[in-house]
Amino acid sequence: MKKRDIILITAILAAAFAMTFFVNRDSTEGESLRITVDGKEYGVYRLDRDQIIKINNTNTCKIQEGKVWMVRADCPDQICVHHKPLDHTGGSIICLPNRVSMTIVNSRQTDTPDTIVS
């Protein structure tokens, strides 16, 4: 390999790293966590803001570094607590005994349907 080849490979790798860094840095922009309790919206929270959310004295969830997980629940099975964290890729955590649902949504989306079928 010649010196120019090494410089070219280094430049390509540096550009790829920079693109990956800038794309992942804002990956949670526009992404939110929607919490519902018994089918009614409890709240919508941004993923880019670290916080702990207490849900009706039954559940507690945590948002940290763009990830969401249930840290406490007073239900007997604890399935929601052992669920893997959610992130900007989407998903849901549901606590059936307490009727709590946490879902990742894109806040840039509107509630207006794309098409109406009659």
C-alpha positions, -999 to 999 in steps of 0.1 A, spaced: 0 0 0 12 34 -9 11 65 13 -18 79 -7 -39 47 -1 -34 50 36 -44 87 36 -75 79 16 -85 50 38 -80 72 69 -101 100 54 -129 76 46 -129 61 81 -128 96 97 -158 107 75 -178 75 84 -171 80 121 -182 117 119 -214 108 101 -222 81 126 -216 105 155 -238 132 141 -266 109 131 -267 91 165 -264 123 185 -298 135 175 -315 101 172 -339 109 200 -350 142 186 -388 140 180 -391 108 199 -413 107 230 -427 82 255 -465 81 258 -478 66 290 -514 55 293 -532 42 324 -564 23 320 -566 34 283 -563 71 291 -533 92 283 -513 98 315 -485 119 298 -460 123 270 -424 127 279 -393 135 257 -366 109 254 -338 135 253 -345 146 289 -334 123 318 -362 120 344 -380 96 367 -418 94 363 -440 81 391 -472 66 377 -502 65 401 -482 52 431 -481 18 414 -453 21 388 -421 42 383 -403 45 350 -370 61 342 -358 79 311 -320 81 308 -298 88 278 -327 82 254 -337 48 269 -368 40 290 -375 12 314 -398 4 343 -378 5 375 -406 -3 400 -440 -19 399 -462 -32 427 -476 -60 405 -469 -96 415 -452 -109 383 -427 -80 376 -427 -87 339 -426 -50 331 -397 -44 354 -376 -71 337 -385 -60 301 -355 -47 281 -353 -9 279 -370 9 250 -352 34 228 -358 55 197 -363 23 177 -397 19 192 -416 -6 213 -438 -9 243 -437 -20 279 -471 -30 294 -479 -37 330 -512 -56 327 -521 -58 364 -518 -20 368 -531 -12 333 -500 9 325 -487 11 290 -455 28 278 -450 33 241 -423 51 221 -439 75 196 -426 100 171 -438 134 182 -434 148 147 -462 126 135 -496 140 135 -528 122 145 -542 130 110 -545 98 89 -526 96 56 -557 83 38 -594 78 46 -610 46 33 -648 44 31 
